[in-house]
C-alpha cells in the first residue's frame, strides 16, 4: 500500500502588496552586508496564524474549509509596524521579526477563528499569539548574530484582508510557499 503524499501546511494572513514590498525594501537595507542572515523572500512575508506541520496533501481542501469556516463577519485587521525583535530575545537569536501592533484586536480574532476551526488538524501553541512578520533567519552555524539595527520602518496602518492556506516546500535556499486556498475578509 502506498503512503499518502504529505504536505507541510500553515495558514497565514497575507500582507497587501504595497506594504509587503515596502517592508522587504526596508529590511533589505537593514541586512545589507550581513553574511550571517538569510532574508525571507519578499513574496513570502506574511503573518502566520496556525502552523499545521505535516498533513496528508489530500486533506488540504478540508483543512482550508475548516480554517476559513469561522471567518464570516470578521473584519480585515488594521496593523502597524512596531519595530524589530530578535527571537529568542536573549542569547543568540534564530531570527528577526517585525512586530505588528493590532490595536483593535482583529488580527487576534482572525487567528482565534482559524485555530478554532482547525481542532481536528492541529493543537494550538501554548504561548499567546503574536502578530509579526519574519524578516530574516540566522544562517546555520552562526552562534551569535548581531542585532538587526537601523532606521525604523515608517509605516502607516494598513489593512490585511486575505487569509491563505499555504504549502511550504523546503529547499536549501529557503522555503517556497504555494497557496492552496484563499479567503478574503
C-alpha positions, 0 to 999 in steps of 0.5 A: 500500500502506498503512503499518502503524499504529505504536505507541510501546511500553515495558514497565514494572513497575507500582507497587501502588496504595497506594504509587503514590498515596502517592508522587504525594501526596508529590511533589505537595507537593514541586512545589507552586508550581513553574511550571517542572515538569510532574508525571507523572500519578499513574496513570502512575508506574511503573518502566520496564524496556525502552523499545521506541520505535516498533513496528508496533501489530500486533506488540504481542501478540508483543512482550508474549509475548516480554517476559513469556516469561522471567518464570516463577519470578521473584519480585515485587521488594521496593523502597524509596524512596531519595530524589530525583535530578535527571537529568542530575545536573549542569547543568540537569536534564530531570527528577526521579526517585525512586530505588528501592533493590532490595536483593535484586536482583529488580527487576534480574532482572525487567528482565534477563528482559524485555530478554532476551526482547525481542532481536528488538524492541529493543537494550538501553541501554548504561548499567546499569539503574536502578530509579526512578520519574519524578516530574516533567519540566522544562517546555520552555524552562526552562534551569535548574530548581531542585532538587526539595527537601523532606521525604523520602518515608517509605516502607516496602518494598513489593512490585511484582508486575505487569509491563505492556506499555504504549502511550504516546500523546503529547499536549501535556499529557503522555503517556497510557499504555494497557496492552496486556498484563499479567503478574503475578509 
